[in-house]
Amino acid sequence: MIKKGDFIELDYTGRLKDDKIVFDTTVEQVAKDNKILNPKYKYAPVIVCIGEKHLVAGLDDALVGKNPGKYTIEVKAEHAFGKKTAELLKLIPKRLFSKDEVQPFVGLEVNVDGSLGIVRSVSGGRVIVDFNHPLASKDLVYDVEVKRIVIDPLEKTRALLELMAVPFDNIDIVDNKAEVTLKTALPPKEIIKGLSESLTKLAGLKHVEFKTKQEVKKELKEEIKKEKAEEKKAEEKKE
């Protein structure tokens, strides 16, 4: 039975309750059938941690207490992407768009100071941009197949790093202590600390250490050098 803090592997398809439009899925054939296939997206079951906001709140809560299997779950708007709020309708001078050589029109998706919005109206020198989530005030239905409850710490660690968009090259776990080799340079210490705390808490690890590929290569070279030196000493003793 699924409980908060459990990791589960699942496939899901989300659609609008009223008009049945599919807006998200992990199943490639469903994406093709509904003409929402994204060639850059890898369609496959995902691993999430229940209670950690990896799913919309209503779906997350509904899975608690269930066993692996197939379910159809209705999620009210307030437990999905929330209700629309007038506070997120912003009036923006048209000249700010002209400065960036953007000609605003109704339906255009724009990025304003890092926030995504949709142009709702253009009148004179004023543009109204809606920063509400596109699915705000929409009741949803999810078709879910929970395949299994995930136990392996390696799978948990890999899933968390992928969910947090951390580019890693390799993960080694021995005695519940993890060594993660990153593809890029080490991030700032405070970020490393946050990642380590999340992994130890959620994946049940005792300790997490992050290294770069360069550091791992250097350590490997030193180990080989040390082994050769020891072999040489052993041969000299024999003589």
Secondary structure, DSSP 8 states (H G I E B T S, - for coil): ---TT-EEEEEEEEEETTT--EEEES-HHHHHHTT---TTS--S-EEEETTTTSS-HHHHHHHTT--SEEEEEEE-GGGTT----GGGEEEEEHHHHHHTT----TT-EEEETTEEEEEEEEETTEEEEE-S-TTTT--EEEEEEEEEEE--HHHHHHHHHHHTT--EEEEEEETTEEEEEESS----HHHHHHHHHHHHHHH--SEEEEEEHHHHHHHHHHHHHHHHHHHHHHHHHH-
